[in-house]
Amino acid sequence: MNAWTAAALILLTVPTPGCLWVAARGSAVRRLIGASLLSGVVGAVFLLLPQVYGRSSYQDLALVLAVLAPVGTLVFTRFVSGQRHEMRGSTPGG
């Protein structure tokens, strides 16, 4: 076990249970915060994996997560809000 593996394990064991707890319980805003924090922690772990295994292709996981995590936050916010948002000034037929 090297220092990169230890750092990845610490990131998985220390903040992850707290983020999962917040994401599973509480109001919708608290769940959103927990999910956003968890995506940041997982992104950091995905950046450590190429150092642990010596494969630079694993960095693609972190890049994909960095792009998709904010999109997931927006989708979560849209569906949890329960309000229908319509564009103003647009016509129904086109």
C-alpha atoms as one frame of an Amber mdcrd trajectory, in Angstrom:
protein
   0.000   0.000   0.000   1.424   3.341  -1.012   0.455   6.908  -0.102  -1.979
   7.221  -3.043  -3.898   4.149  -1.931  -4.026   5.420   1.640  -5.351   8.785
   0.463  -8.066   7.112  -1.622  -9.092   4.897   1.286  -9.234   7.860   3.654
 -11.419   9.759   1.204 -13.725   6.762   0.909 -14.025   6.063   4.615 -14.118
   9.496   6.261 -16.450  11.837   4.299 -18.451   9.273   2.285 -20.654   7.923
   5.126 -21.529  11.461   6.192 -22.423  12.459   2.645 -24.553   9.345   2.236
 -26.309  10.043   5.539 -27.142  13.606   4.512 -28.229  12.466   1.026 -30.557
   9.831   2.471 -32.268  11.861   5.191 -33.693  15.312   5.715 -35.264  17.867
   3.450 -34.815  18.025  -0.296 -32.237  20.797   0.006 -30.141  18.782   2.463
 -30.340  15.710   0.220 -29.184  17.823  -2.715 -26.235  19.130  -0.707 -25.287
  15.591   0.343 -25.413  14.329  -3.228 -23.318  17.249  -4.473 -20.710  16.723
  -1.768 -20.611  13.006  -2.505 -19.952  13.649  -6.194 -17.013  15.865  -5.224
 -15.557  13.188  -2.957 -15.976  10.482  -5.592 -14.384  12.776  -8.179 -11.363
  13.186  -5.929 -11.123   9.414  -5.493 -11.324   8.986  -9.273  -8.394  11.387
  -9.610  -6.352   9.297  -7.181  -7.035   5.981  -8.939  -4.673   6.642 -11.894
  -1.861   7.258  -9.427  -2.641   4.055  -7.538  -2.873   1.760 -10.569  -0.555
   3.604 -12.947  -3.142   3.958 -15.701  -3.849   7.417 -17.023  -7.055   6.285
 -18.746  -8.787   6.184 -15.352  -8.731   9.985 -15.318 -11.554   9.880 -17.836
 -13.887   8.750 -15.059 -13.154  11.912 -13.119 -13.698  14.070 -16.185 -17.040
  12.441 -16.980 -18.153  12.831 -13.371 -17.104  16.484 -13.376 -19.366  17.087
 -16.381 -22.325  14.968 -15.296 -22.511  15.864 -11.592 -23.770  19.442 -12.085
 -26.272  18.174 -14.658 -27.534  15.641 -12.136 -27.886  18.399  -9.565 -29.985
  20.445 -11.969 -32.192  17.469 -12.823 -32.650  16.651  -9.143 -33.613  20.265
  -8.430 -36.051  20.319 -11.327 -37.935  17.188 -10.286 -37.926  17.840  -6.555
 -39.236  21.376  -6.896 -42.539  20.043  -8.225 -43.225  23.234 -10.153 -43.640
  23.437 -13.858 -41.365  26.005 -15.427 -42.433  27.327 -18.797 -40.538  29.574
 -21.134 -42.078  32.994 -21.438 -42.708  34.481 -24.849 -42.760  31.170 -26.678
 -45.723  29.959 -28.648 -47.106  26.464 -28.115 -46.919  25.555 -31.821 -43.350
  26.500 -32.446
